[in-house]
Amino acid sequence: MNQVNLIGRLTRDPDVRYNQNQMAVARFSLAINSGYGDNERTDYPNIVVFGKSAENCEKYLAKGRLVAVNGRIQTGSYQNKDGNTVYT
């Protein structure tokens, strides 16, 4: 099963755009701290939200707000303009 629960703070306001089917797509990233002392680290996963949930993100979320995200992890790749493969 591919399910993840993340809790962190938004690093920027959600960016909402509409695709060709007029579905809202929100994008933002979270700052998630883990560990402590010298072993403390911060991860910045990118989050993508669709439909009515994306519209709610735009309405209620802002940079710095603490949020919990429940979803799945998906990876992808593309070729950049230099011809190198970039993994997301």
mmCIF file as gemmi writes it, N, C-alpha and C atoms, coordinates in Angstrom:
data_model
loop_
_atom_site.group_PDB
_atom_site.id
_atom_site.type_symbol
_atom_site.label_atom_id
_atom_site.label_alt_id
_atom_site.label_comp_id
_atom_site.label_asym_id
_atom_site.label_entity_id
_atom_site.label_seq_id
_atom_site.pdbx_PDB_ins_code
_atom_site.Cartn_x
_atom_site.Cartn_y
_atom_site.Cartn_z
_atom_site.occupancy
_atom_site.B_iso_or_equiv
_atom_site.pdbx_formal_charge
_atom_site.auth_seq_id
_atom_site.auth_asym_id
_atom_site.pdbx_PDB_model_num
ATOM 1 N N . MET Axp A 1 ? 0.84 -1.167 0 1 0 ? 1 A 1
ATOM 2 C CA . MET Axp A 1 ? 0 0 0 1 0 ? 1 A 1
ATOM 3 C C . MET Axp A 1 ? 0.892 1.239 0 1 0 ? 1 A 1
ATOM 4 N N . ASN Axp A 2 ? 0.584 2.209 -0.831 1 0 ? 2 A 1
ATOM 5 C CA . ASN Axp A 2 ? 1.36 3.435 -0.947 1 0 ? 2 A 1
ATOM 6 C C . ASN Axp A 2 ? 0.586 4.559 -0.271 1 0 ? 2 A 1
ATOM 7 N N . GLN Axp A 3 ? 0.829 4.763 1.013 1 0 ? 3 A 1
ATOM 8 C CA . GLN Axp A 3 ? 0.153 5.822 1.753 1 0 ? 3 A 1
ATOM 9 C C . GLN Axp A 3 ? 1.155 6.513 2.65 1 0 ? 3 A 1
ATOM 10 N N . VAL Axp A 4 ? 1.046 7.843 2.716 1 0 ? 4 A 1
ATOM 11 C CA . VAL Axp A 4 ? 1.971 8.623 3.538 1 0 ? 4 A 1
ATOM 12 C C . VAL Axp A 4 ? 1.188 9.707 4.284 1 0 ? 4 A 1
ATOM 13 N N . ASN Axp A 5 ? 1.602 9.98 5.508 1 0 ? 5 A 1
ATOM 14 C CA . ASN Axp A 5 ? 1.057 11.073 6.31 1 0 ? 5 A 1
ATOM 15 C C . ASN Axp A 5 ? 2.218 12.005 6.646 1 0 ? 5 A 1
ATOM 16 N N . LEU Axp A 6 ? 2.106 13.267 6.264 1 0 ? 6 A 1
ATOM 17 C CA . LEU Axp A 6 ? 3.163 14.243 6.487 1 0 ? 6 A 1
ATOM 18 C C . LEU Axp A 6 ? 2.619 15.411 7.292 1 0 ? 6 A 1
ATOM 19 N N . ILE Axp A 7 ? 3.408 15.918 8.208 1 0 ? 7 A 1
ATOM 20 C CA . ILE Axp A 7 ? 3.058 17.119 8.965 1 0 ? 7 A 1
ATOM 21 C C . ILE Axp A 7 ? 4.23 18.081 8.867 1 0 ? 7 A 1
ATOM 22 N N . GLY Axp A 8 ? 3.949 19.284 8.423 1 0 ? 8 A 1
ATOM 23 C CA . GLY Axp A 8 ? 4.996 20.276 8.279 1 0 ? 8 A 1
ATOM 24 C C . GLY Axp A 8 ? 4.417 21.645 8.01 1 0 ? 8 A 1
ATOM 25 N N . ARG Axp A 9 ? 5.296 22.604 7.795 1 0 ? 9 A 1
ATOM 26 C CA . ARG Axp A 9 ? 4.873 23.982 7.517 1 0 ? 9 A 1
ATOM 27 C C . ARG Axp A 9 ? 5.062 24.302 6.035 1 0 ? 9 A 1
ATOM 28 N N . LEU Axp A 10 ? 4.093 25.046 5.476 1 0 ? 10 A 1
ATOM 29 C CA . LEU Axp A 10 ? 4.178 25.439 4.078 1 0 ? 10 A 1
ATOM 30 C C . LEU Axp A 10 ? 5.357 26.377 3.871 1 0 ? 10 A 1
ATOM 31 N N . THR Axp A 11 ? 6.143 26.129 2.833 1 0 ? 11 A 1
ATOM 32 C CA . THR Axp A 11 ? 7.286 26.987 2.528 1 0 ? 11 A 1
ATOM 33 C C . THR Axp A 11 ? 6.9 28.149 1.619 1 0 ? 11 A 1
ATOM 34 N N . ARG Axp A 12 ? 5.701 28.066 1.033 1 0 ? 12 A 1
ATOM 35 C CA . ARG Axp A 12 ? 5.192 29.141 0.175 1 0 ? 12 A 1
ATOM 36 C C . ARG Axp A 12 ? 3.673 28.999 0.082 1 0 ? 12 A 1
ATOM 37 N N . ASP Axp A 13 ? 3.002 30.06 -0.358 1 0 ? 13 A 1
ATOM 38 C CA . ASP Axp A 13 ? 1.56 29.987 -0.572 1 0 ? 13 A 1
ATOM 39 C C . ASP Axp A 13 ? 1.266 28.981 -1.681 1 0 ? 13 A 1
ATOM 40 N N . PRO Axp A 14 ? 0.138 28.263 -1.595 1 0 ? 14 A 1
ATOM 41 C CA . PRO Axp A 14 ? -0.208 27.333 -2.67 1 0 ? 14 A 1
ATOM 42 C C . PRO Axp A 14 ? -0.378 28.067 -3.998 1 0 ? 14 A 1
ATOM 43 N N . ASP Axp A 15 ? 0.15 27.474 -5.057 1 0 ? 15 A 1
ATOM 44 C CA . ASP Axp A 15 ? 0.017 28.003 -6.415 1 0 ? 15 A 1
ATOM 45 C C . ASP Axp A 15 ? -1.065 27.178 -7.106 1 0 ? 15 A 1
ATOM 46 N N . VAL Axp A 16 ? -2.207 27.795 -7.381 1 0 ? 16 A 1
ATOM 47 C CA . VAL Axp A 16 ? -3.335 27.074 -7.985 1 0 ? 16 A 1
ATOM 48 C C . VAL Axp A 16 ? -3.483 27.492 -9.43 1 0 ? 16 A 1
ATOM 49 N N . ARG Axp A 17 ? -3.553 26.5 -10.294 1 0 ? 17 A 1
ATOM 50 C CA . ARG Axp A 17 ? -3.796 26.711 -11.724 1 0 ? 17 A 1
ATOM 51 C C . ARG Axp A 17 ? -4.874 25.739 -12.163 1 0 ? 17 A 1
ATOM 52 N N . TYR Axp A 18 ? -5.434 25.974 -13.325 1 0 ? 18 A 1
ATOM 53 C CA . TYR Axp A 18 ? -6.489 25.108 -13.849 1 0 ? 18 A 1
ATOM 54 C C . TYR Axp A 18 ? -5.99 24.439 -15.122 1 0 ? 18 A 1
ATOM 55 N N . ASN Axp A 19 ? -6.21 23.115 -15.226 1 0 ? 19 A 1
ATOM 56 C CA . ASN Axp A 19 ? -5.772 22.377 -16.407 1 0 ? 19 A 1
ATOM 57 C C . ASN Axp A 19 ? -6.797 22.526 -17.532 1 0 ? 19 A 1
ATOM 58 N N . GLN Axp A 20 ? -6.594 21.793 -18.628 1 0 ? 20 A 1
ATOM 59 C CA . GLN Axp A 20 ? -7.476 21.905 -19.795 1 0 ? 20 A 1
ATOM 60 C C . GLN Axp A 20 ? -8.913 21.524 -19.478 1 0 ? 20 A 1
ATOM 61 N N . ASN Axp A 21 ? -9.115 20.658 -18.482 1 0 ? 21 A 1
ATOM 62 C CA . ASN Axp A 21 ? -10.457 20.219 -18.095 1 0 ? 21 A 1
ATOM 63 C C . ASN Axp A 21 ? -11.063 21.117 -17.021 1 0 ? 21 A 1
ATOM 64 N N . GLN Axp A 22 ? -10.434 22.256 -16.772 1 0 ? 22 A 1
ATOM 65 C CA . GLN Axp A 22 ? -10.879 23.212 -15.764 1 0 ? 22 A 1
ATOM 66 C C . GLN Axp A 22 ? -10.86 22.638 -14.347 1 0 ? 22 A 1
ATOM 67 N N . MET Axp A 23 ? -9.959 21.671 -14.102 1 0 ? 23 A 1
ATOM 68 C CA . MET Axp A 23 ? -9.763 21.135 -12.758 1 0 ? 23 A 1
ATOM 69 C C . MET Axp A 23 ? -8.652 21.923 -12.082 1 0 ? 23 A 1
ATOM 70 N N . ALA Axp A 24 ? -8.89 22.317 -10.828 1 0 ? 24 A 1
ATOM 71 C CA . ALA Axp A 24 ? -7.888 23.05 -10.063 1 0 ? 24 A 1
ATOM 72 C C . ALA Axp A 24 ? -6.749 22.118 -9.666 1 0 ? 24 A 1
ATOM 73 N N . VAL Axp A 25 ? -5.509 22.63 -9.769 1 0 ? 25 A 1
ATOM 74 C CA . VAL Axp A 25 ? -4.316 21.895 -9.359 1 0 ? 25 A 1
ATOM 75 C C . VAL Axp A 25 ? -3.481 22.835 -8.497 1 0 ? 25 A 1
ATOM 76 N N . ALA Axp A 26 ? -3.307 22.47 -7.219 1 0 ? 26 A 1
ATOM 77 C CA . ALA Axp A 26 ? -2.525 23.291 -6.289 1 0 ? 26 A 1
ATOM 78 C C . ALA Axp A 26 ? -1.165 22.651 -6.078 1 0 ? 26 A 1
ATOM 79 N N . ARG Axp A 27 ? -0.131 23.463 -6.017 1 0 ? 27 A 1
ATOM 80 C CA . ARG Axp A 27 ? 1.238 22.991 -5.765 1 0 ? 27 A 1
ATOM 81 C C . ARG Axp A 27 ? 1.858 23.826 -4.656 1 0 ? 27 A 1
ATOM 82 N N . PHE Axp A 28 ? 2.522 23.135 -3.732 1 0 ? 28 A 1
ATOM 83 C CA . PHE Axp A 28 ? 3.264 23.796 -2.665 1 0 ? 28 A 1
ATOM 84 C C . PHE Axp A 28 ? 4.242 22.79 -2.09 1 0 ? 28 A 1
ATOM 85 N N . SER Axp A 29 ? 5.097 23.233 -1.194 1 0 ? 29 A 1
ATOM 86 C CA . SER Axp A 29 ? 6.018 22.31 -0.538 1 0 ? 29 A 1
ATOM 87 C C . SER Axp A 29 ? 5.933 22.499 0.965 1 0 ? 29 A 1
ATOM 88 N N . LEU Axp A 30 ? 6.344 21.462 1.678 1 0 ? 30 A 1
ATOM 89 C CA . LEU Axp A 30 ? 6.344 21.478 3.133 1 0 ? 30 A 1
ATOM 90 C C . LEU Axp A 30 ? 7.765 21.415 3.647 1 0 ? 30 A 1
ATOM 91 N N . ALA Axp A 31 ? 7.998 22.04 4.795 1 0 ? 31 A 1
ATOM 92 C CA . ALA Axp A 31 ? 9.255 21.882 5.521 1 0 ? 31 A 1
ATOM 93 C C . ALA Axp A 31 ? 8.966 20.919 6.661 1 0 ? 31 A 1
ATOM 94 N N . ILE Axp A 32 ? 9.615 19.753 6.646 1 0 ? 32 A 1
ATOM 95 C CA . ILE Axp A 32 ? 9.375 18.715 7.64 1 0 ? 32 A 1
ATOM 96 C C . ILE Axp A 32 ? 10.678 18.453 8.382 1 0 ? 32 A 1
ATOM 97 N N . ASN Axp A 33 ? 10.685 18.736 9.673 1 0 ? 33 A 1
ATOM 98 C CA . ASN Axp A 33 ? 11.866 18.528 10.504 1 0 ? 33 A 1
ATOM 99 C C . ASN Axp A 33 ? 11.863 17.122 11.085 1 0 ? 33 A 1
ATOM 100 N N . SER Axp A 34 ? 13.044 16.535 11.199 1 0 ? 34 A 1
ATOM 101 C CA . SER Axp A 34 ? 13.185 15.226 11.842 1 0 ? 34 A 1
ATOM 102 C C . SER Axp A 34 ? 14.532 15.178 12.542 1 0 ? 34 A 1
ATOM 103 N N . GLY Axp A 35 ? 14.655 14.28 13.503 1 0 ? 35 A 1
ATOM 104 C CA . GLY Axp A 35 ? 15.885 14.159 14.265 1 0 ? 35 A 1
ATOM 105 C C . GLY Axp A 35 ? 16.03 15.279 15.274 1 0 ? 35 A 1
ATOM 106 N N . TYR Axp A 36 ? 17.177 15.311 15.929 1 0 ? 36 A 1
ATOM 107 C CA . TYR Axp A 36 ? 17.444 16.35 16.916 1 0 ? 36 A 1
ATOM 108 C C . TYR Axp A 36 ? 18.945 16.524 17.071 1 0 ? 36 A 1
ATOM 109 N N . GLY Axp A 37 ? 19.332 17.655 17.667 1 0 ? 37 A 1
ATOM 110 C CA . GLY Axp A 37 ? 20.749 17.935 17.883 1 0 ? 37 A 1
ATOM 111 C C . GLY Axp A 37 ? 21.522 18.002 16.581 1 0 ? 37 A 1
ATOM 112 N N . ASP Axp A 38 ? 22.685 17.33 16.552 1 0 ? 38 A 1
ATOM 113 C CA . ASP Axp A 38 ? 23.52 17.316 15.347 1 0 ? 38 A 1
ATOM 114 C C . ASP Axp A 38 ? 22.899 16.487 14.226 1 0 ? 38 A 1
ATOM 115 N N . ASN Axp A 39 ? 21.911 15.657 14.546 1 0 ? 39 A 1
ATOM 116 C CA . ASN Axp A 39 ? 21.267 14.795 13.551 1 0 ? 39 A 1
ATOM 117 C C . ASN Axp A 39 ? 19.977 15.394 13.004 1 0 ? 39 A 1
ATOM 118 N N . GLU Axp A 40 ? 19.696 16.656 13.326 1 0 ? 40 A 1
ATOM 119 C CA . GLU Axp A 40 ? 18.469 17.278 12.84 1 0 ? 40 A 1
ATOM 120 C C . GLU Axp A 40 ? 18.594 17.57 11.347 1 0 ? 40 A 1
ATOM 121 N N . ARG Axp A 41 ? 17.501 17.345 10.643 1 0 ? 41 A 1
ATOM 122 C CA . ARG Axp A 41 ? 17.474 17.629 9.216 1 0 ? 41 A 1
ATOM 123 C C . ARG Axp A 41 ? 16.075 18.08 8.819 1 0 ? 41 A 1
ATOM 124 N N . THR Axp A 42 ? 15.987 18.736 7.686 1 0 ? 42 A 1
ATOM 125 C CA . THR Axp A 42 ? 14.706 19.205 7.169 1 0 ? 42 A 1
ATOM 126 C C . THR Axp A 42 ? 14.546 18.701 5.748 1 0 ? 42 A 1
ATOM 127 N N . ASP Axp A 43 ? 13.388 18.113 5.455 1 0 ? 43 A 1
ATOM 128 C CA . ASP Axp A 43 ? 13.046 17.668 4.102 1 0 ? 43 A 1
ATOM 129 C C . ASP Axp A 43 ? 11.999 18.612 3.535 1 0 ? 43 A 1
ATOM 130 N N . TYR Axp A 44 ? 11.991 18.763 2.21 1 0 ? 44 A 1
ATOM 131 C CA . TYR Axp A 44 ? 11.08 19.675 1.53 1 0 ? 44 A 1
ATOM 132 C C . TYR Axp A 44 ? 10.349 18.953 0.398 1 0 ? 44 A 1
ATOM 133 N N . PRO Axp A 45 ? 9.395 18.073 0.716 1 0 ? 45 A 1
ATOM 134 C CA . PRO Axp A 45 ? 8.674 17.381 -0.36 1 0 ? 45 A 1
ATOM 135 C C . PRO Axp A 45 ? 7.711 18.328 -1.072 1 0 ? 45 A 1
ATOM 136 N N . ASN Axp A 46 ? 7.58 18.151 -2.382 1 0 ? 46 A 1
ATOM 137 C CA . ASN Axp A 46 ? 6.609 18.896 -3.176 1 0 ? 46 A 1
ATOM 138 C C . ASN Axp A 46 ? 5.265 18.194 -3.075 1 0 ? 46 A 1
ATOM 139 N N . ILE Axp A 47 ? 4.202 18.976 -2.933 1 0 ? 47 A 1
ATOM 140 C CA . ILE Axp A 47 ? 2.851 18.45 -2.771 1 0 ? 47 A 1
ATOM 141 C C . ILE Axp A 47 ? 2.008 18.941 -3.942 1 0 ? 47 A 1
ATOM 142 N N . VAL Axp A 48 ? 1.179 18.043 -4.504 1 0 ? 48 A 1
ATOM 143 C CA . VAL Axp A 48 ? 0.242 18.395 -5.57 1 0 ? 48 A 1
ATOM 144 C C . VAL Axp A 48 ? -1.145 17.942 -5.128 1 0 ? 48 A 1
ATOM 145 N N . VAL Axp A 49 ? -2.124 18.854 -5.212 1 0 ? 49 A 1
ATOM 146 C CA . VAL Axp A 49 ? -3.497 18.582 -4.779 1 0 ? 49 A 1
ATOM 147 C C . VAL Axp A 49 ? -4.43 18.905 -5.944 1 0 ? 49 A 1
ATOM 148 N N . PHE Axp A 50 ? -5.488 18.102 -6.127 1 0 ? 50 A 1
ATOM 149 C CA . PHE Axp A 50 ? -6.39 18.26 -7.269 1 0 ? 50 A 1
ATOM 150 C C . PHE Axp A 50 ? -7.82 18.587 -6.842 1 0 ? 50 A 1
ATOM 151 N N . GLY Axp A 51 ? -8.568 19.207 -7.758 1 0 ? 51 A 1
ATOM 152 C CA . GLY Axp A 51 ? -10.005 19.409 -7.604 1 0 ? 51 A 1
ATOM 153 C C . GLY Axp A 51 ? -10.394 20.375 -6.503 1 0 ? 51 A 1
ATOM 154 N N . LYS Axp A 52 ? -11.499 20.048 -5.84 1 0 ? 52 A 1
ATOM 155 C CA . LYS Axp A 52 ? -12.035 20.908 -4.783 1 0 ? 52 A 1
ATOM 156 C C . LYS Axp A 52 ? -11.037 21.067 -3.639 1 0 ? 52 A 1
ATOM 157 N N . SER Axp A 53 ? -10.276 20.024 -3.349 1 0 ? 53 A 1
ATOM 158 C CA . SER Axp A 53 ? -9.249 20.117 -2.304 1 0 ? 53 A 1
ATOM 159 C C . SER Axp A 53 ? -8.211 21.176 -2.661 1 0 ? 53 A 1
ATOM 160 N N . ALA Axp A 54 ? -7.867 21.284 -3.938 1 0 ? 54 A 1
ATOM 161 C CA . ALA Axp A 54 ? -6.911 22.301 -4.389 1 0 ? 54 A 1
ATOM 162 C C . ALA Axp A 54 ? -7.483 23.698 -4.184 1 0 ? 54 A 1
ATOM 163 N N . GLU Axp A 55 ? -8.758 23.87 -4.477 1 0 ? 55 A 1
ATOM 164 C CA . GLU Axp A 55 ? -9.398 25.168 -4.267 1 0 ? 55 A 1
ATOM 165 C C . GLU Axp A 55 ? -9.427 25.524 -2.783 1 0 ? 55 A 1
ATOM 166 N N . ASN Axp A 56 ? -9.651 24.528 -1.92 1 0 ? 56 A 1
ATOM 167 C CA . ASN Axp A 56 ? -9.64 24.766 -0.479 1 0 ? 56 A 1
ATOM 168 C C . ASN Axp A 56 ? -8.244 25.132 0.015 1 0 ? 56 A 1
ATOM 169 N N . CYS Axp A 57 ? -7.214 24.534 -0.579 1 0 ? 57 A 1
ATOM 170 C CA . CYS Axp A 57 ? -5.835 24.893 -0.223 1 0 ? 57 A 1
ATOM 171 C C . CYS Axp A 57 ? -5.586 26.367 -0.499 1 0 ? 57 A 1
ATOM 172 N N . GLU Axp A 58 ? -6.021 26.829 -1.655 1 0 ? 58 A 1
ATOM 173 C CA . GLU Axp A 58 ? -5.826 28.234 -2.016 1 0 ? 58 A 1
ATOM 174 C C . GLU Axp A 58 ? -6.568 29.15 -1.04 1 0 ? 58 A 1
ATOM 175 N N . LYS Axp A 59 ? -7.743 28.722 -0.612 1 0 ? 59 A 1
ATOM 176 C CA . LYS Axp A 59 ? -8.602 29.539 0.238 1 0 ? 59 A 1
ATOM 177 C C . LYS Axp A 59 ? -8.106 29.608 1.687 1 0 ? 59 A 1
ATOM 178 N N . TYR Axp A 60 ? -7.601 28.481 2.223 1 0 ? 60 A 1
ATOM 179 C CA . TYR Axp A 60 ? -7.33 28.395 3.653 1 0 ? 60 A 1
ATOM 180 C C . TYR Axp A 60 ? -5.852 28.284 4.053 1 0 ? 60 A 1
ATOM 181 N N . LEU Axp A 61 ? -4.963 27.964 3.127 1 0 ? 61 A 1
ATOM 182 C CA . LEU Axp A 61 ? -3.567 27.754 3.483 1 0 ? 61 A 1
ATOM 183 C C . LEU Axp A 61 ? -2.703 28.943 3.069 1 0 ? 61 A 1
ATOM 184 N N . ALA Axp A 62 ? -1.634 29.16 3.828 1 0 ? 62 A 1
ATOM 185 C CA . ALA Axp A 62 ? -0.686 30.236 3.53 1 0 ? 62 A 1
ATOM 186 C C . ALA Axp A 62 ? 0.692 29.823 4.027 1 0 ? 62 A 1
ATOM 187 N N . LYS Axp A 63 ? 1.702 30.481 3.51 1 0 ? 63 A 1
ATOM 188 C CA . LYS Axp A 63 ? 3.09 30.22 3.902 1 0 ? 63 A 1
ATOM 189 C C . LYS Axp A 63 ? 3.22 30.252 5.429 1 0 ? 63 A 1
ATOM 190 N N . GLY Axp A 64 ? 3.919 29.235 5.977 1 0 ? 64 A 1
ATOM 191 C CA . GLY Axp A 64 ? 4.153 29.168 7.407 1 0 ? 64 A 1
ATOM 192 C C . GLY Axp A 64 ? 3.109 28.393 8.184 1 0 ? 64 A 1
ATOM 193 N N . ARG Axp A 65 ? 1.974 28.11 7.588 1 0 ? 65 A 1
ATOM 194 C CA . ARG Axp A 65 ? 0.894 27.4 8.276 1 0 ? 65 A 1
ATOM 195 C C . ARG Axp A 65 ? 1.28 25.944 8.472 1 0 ? 65 A 1
ATOM 196 N N . LEU Axp A 66 ? 1.015 25.414 9.662 1 0 ? 66 A 1
ATOM 197 C CA . LEU Axp A 66 ? 1.257 24.001 9.964 1 0 ? 66 A 1
ATOM 198 C C . LEU Axp A 66 ? 0.1 23.181 9.409 1 0 ? 66 A 1
ATOM 199 N N . VAL Axp A 67 ? 0.415 22.19 8.576 1 0 ? 67 A 1
ATOM 200 C CA . VAL Axp A 67 ? -0.625 21.359 7.957 1 0 ? 67 A 1
ATOM 201 C C . VAL Axp A 67 ? -0.243 19.888 8.016 1 0 ? 67 A 1
ATOM 202 N N . ALA Axp A 68 ? -1.256 19.041 7.927 1 0 ? 68 A 1
ATOM 203 C CA . ALA Axp A 68 ? -1.071 17.595 7.789 1 0 ? 68 A 1
ATOM 204 C C . ALA Axp A 68 ? -1.575 17.196 6.411 1 0 ? 68 A 1
ATOM 205 N N . VAL Axp A 69 ? -0.805 16.376 5.717 1 0 ? 69 A 1
ATOM 206 C CA . VAL Axp A 69 ? -1.151 15.921 4.374 1 0 ? 69 A 1
ATOM 207 C C . VAL Axp A 69 ? -1.225 14.403 4.394 1 0 ? 69 A 1
ATOM 208 N N . ASN Axp A 70 ? -2.287 13.857 3.848 1 0 ? 70 A 1
ATOM 209 C CA . ASN Axp A 70 ? -2.468 12.418 3.733 1 0 ? 70 A 1
ATOM 210 C C . ASN Axp A 70 ? -2.578 12.099 2.242 1 0 ? 70 A 1
ATOM 211 N N . GLY Axp A 71 ? -1.731 11.225 1.738 1 0 ? 71 A 1
ATOM 212 C CA . GLY Axp A 71 ? -1.766 10.919 0.313 1 0 ? 71 A 1
ATOM 213 C C . GLY Axp A 71 ? -0.853 9.769 -0.03 1 0 ? 71 A 1
ATOM 214 N N . ARG Axp A 72 ? -0.33 9.805 -1.252 1 0 ? 72 A 1
ATOM 215 C CA . ARG Axp A 72 ? 0.58 8.756 -1.711 1 0 ? 72 A 1
ATOM 216 C C . ARG Axp A 72 ? 1.806 9.4 -2.332 1 0 ? 72 A 1
ATOM 217 N N . ILE Axp A 73 ? 2.886 8.66 -2.343 1 0 ? 73 A 1
ATOM 218 C CA . ILE Axp A 73 ? 4.125 9.146 -2.944 1 0 ? 73 A 1
ATOM 219 C C . ILE Axp A 73 ? 4.186 8.647 -4.381 1 0 ? 73 A 1
ATOM 220 N N . GLN Axp A 74 ? 4.516 9.556 -5.277 1 0 ? 74 A 1
ATOM 221 C CA . GLN Axp A 74 ? 4.652 9.206 -6.685 1 0 ? 74 A 1
ATOM 222 C C . GLN Axp A 74 ? 5.913 9.877 -7.214 1 0 ? 74 A 1
ATOM 223 N N . THR Axp A 75 ? 6.721 9.137 -7.945 1 0 ? 75 A 1
ATOM 224 C CA . THR Axp A 75 ? 7.933 9.687 -8.543 1 0 ? 75 A 1
ATOM 225 C C . THR Axp A 75 ? 7.736 9.852 -10.041 1 0 ? 75 A 1
ATOM 226 N N . GLY Axp A 76 ? 8.569 10.668 -10.618 1 0 ? 76 A 1
ATOM 227 C CA . GLY Axp A 76 ? 8.517 10.883 -12.059 1 0 ? 76 A 1
ATOM 228 C C . GLY Axp A 76 ? 9.873 11.356 -12.544 1 0 ? 76 A 1
ATOM 229 N N . SER Axp A 77 ? 9.981 11.554 -13.844 1 0 ? 77 A 1
ATOM 230 C CA . SER Axp A 77 ? 11.22 12.07 -14.414 1 0 ? 77 A 1
ATOM 231 C C . SER Axp A 77 ? 10.904 12.816 -15.704 1 0 ? 77 A 1
ATOM 232 N N . TYR Axp A 78 ? 11.844 13.675 -16.09 1 0 ? 78 A 1
ATOM 233 C CA . TYR Axp A 78 ? 11.732 14.4 -17.352 1 0 ? 78 A 1
ATOM 234 C C . TYR Axp A 78 ? 13.125 14.76 -17.832 1 0 ? 78 A 1
ATOM 235 N N . GLN Axp A 79 ? 13.232 15.144 -19.097 1 0 ? 79 A 1
ATOM 236 C CA . GLN Axp A 79 ? 14.497 15.567 -19.686 1 0 ? 79 A 1
ATOM 237 C C . GLN Axp A 79 ? 14.574 17.086 -19.608 1 0 ? 79 A 1
ATOM 238 N N . ASN Axp A 80 ? 15.644 17.622 -19.012 1 0 ? 80 A 1
ATOM 239 C CA . ASN Axp A 80 ? 15.795 19.074 -18.977 1 0 ? 80 A 1
ATOM 240 C C . ASN Axp A 80 ? 16.357 19.567 -20.301 1 0 ? 80 A 1
ATOM 241 N N . LYS Axp A 81 ? 16.543 20.872 -20.421 1 0 ? 81 A 1
ATOM 242 C CA . LYS Axp A 81 ? 16.987 21.433 -21.707 1 0 ? 81 A 1
ATOM 243 C C . LYS Axp A 81 ? 18.408 21.031 -22.074 1 0 ? 81 A 1
ATOM 244 N N . ASP Axp A 82 ? 19.197 20.534 -21.098 1 0 ? 82 A 1
ATOM 245 C CA . ASP Axp A 82 ? 20.546 20.038 -21.377 1 0 ? 82 A 1
ATOM 246 C C . ASP Axp A 82 ? 20.55 18.57 -21.777 1 0 ? 82 A 1
ATOM 247 N N . GLY Axp A 83 ? 19.361 17.952 -21.786 1 0 ? 83 A 1
ATOM 248 C CA . GLY Axp A 83 ? 19.255 16.542 -22.15 1 0 ? 83 A 1
ATOM 249 C C . GLY Axp A 83 ? 19.482 15.587 -20.997 1 0 ? 83 A 1
ATOM 250 N N . ASN Axp A 84 ? 19.629 16.11 -19.774 1 0 ? 84 A 1
ATOM 251 C CA . ASN Axp A 84 ? 19.805 15.266 -18.609 1 0 ? 84 A 1
ATOM 252 C C . ASN Axp A 84 ? 18.466 14.856 -18.025 1 0 ? 84 A 1
ATOM 253 N N . THR Axp A 85 ? 18.407 13.651 -17.481 1 0 ? 85 A 1
ATOM 254 C CA . THR Axp A 85 ? 17.189 13.19 -16.83 1 0 ? 85 A 1
ATOM 255 C C . THR Axp A 85 ? 17.136 13.728 -15.412 1 0 ? 85 A 1
ATOM 256 N N . VAL Axp A 86 ? 16.003 14.361 -15.085 1 0 ? 86 A 1
ATOM 257 C CA . VAL Axp A 86 ? 15.772 14.903 -13.744 1 0 ? 86 A 1
ATOM 258 C C . VAL Axp A 86 ? 14.663 14.092 -13.112 1 0 ? 86 A 1
ATOM 259 N N . TYR Axp A 87 ? 14.912 13.596 -11.884 1 0 ? 87 A 1
ATOM 260 C CA . TYR Axp A 87 ? 13.921 12.792 -11.177 1 0 ? 87 A 1
ATOM 261 C C . TYR Axp A 87 ? 13.197 13.642 -10.147 1 0 ? 87 A 1
ATOM 262 N N . THR Axp A 88 ? 11.881 13.468 -10.071 1 0 ? 88 A 1
ATOM 263 C CA . THR Axp A 88 ? 11.077 14.226 -9.113 1 0 ? 88 A 1
ATOM 264 C C . THR Axp A 88 ? 10.359 13.265 -8.189 1 0 ? 88 A 1
